[in-house]
Amino acid sequence: MRQIVLDTETTGLEPEQGHRIIEIGCVEMVNRRLSGRHFHQYVRPDRQIDPAAFAVHGISDESLVDKPLFVDVAEAFLAFVEGAELIIHNAPFDVGFLNHELARVGGGQSPLETYCSVLDTLALARDLHPGQRNSLDALCKRYGVDNSERDLHGALLDAEILAEVYLAMTGGQATLDLSAAAPAASRAAHGGGGDGSARGPLRVIRADPQEQDAHRERLRAIDEASGGACVWRRLEAE
């Protein structure tokens, strides 16, 4: 399963008023694990950035003078996202802007939804937490995701943060990578020095009260997001 977590920054709020995309940030997940691949591009909008938008993302008109136009990066962007599920917070905003840009490319360019499916994490969060604040910052606080570097919005940083939030909202990573542990386990099973005879006693580091509280809060969030299906929380109660 290939998923692309996406965010954009723009010159303003309404593409119908001529506002344009100025930054695209995407990170790839394969089978619910970050692959390390990403797509990141600043784009020259050929119009001024609204002061209110600049206050949000801090991207200046001057910094975009030498950047490519959207038409110059559209092919590479579509190649990166094609066939994936896009994960976007408040998807109608970003998809609306991207489709507006694709329409400007010309040549009968198809809308984004013909290349990939779209999942809106804002709609998902509202289903999971009705009546609560579900901004990206609020979700970071709820699920214990570190967003301390998010002084200003940035498409790539926000995509990376949203990937962590999405995984926490939907139950964490699907699988653990046990490949590194497998050789040691195999040696132990066959008498290959895995019995610990060559080393001293293992040091036990116990969680302090603050870490235990953080652990319980994470289990509570998982339990809430999964509708009471958190197995670890039930085991602790027993």
Buried (B, 14 or more C-beta within 10 A) or exposed (E): EBBBBBBBBBBBEEBEEEBBBBBBBBBBBEEBBBEEEBBBBBBBBEEEBBEEBBEEBEBEBEEBEEBBBBBEBBEEBBEBBEEBBBBBBBBEBBBBBBBBBBEBBEEEBEEBEEBBEBBBBBBBBEEBBEEEEBEBEBBBEBBBBEBEEBEBBBBBBBBBBBBBBBBBBBEEBEEEEEEEEEEEEEEEEEEEEBEEEEEEEEEEEEEEEEEEEEBEEBBEBBBBBBEEEBEEBEEEEE
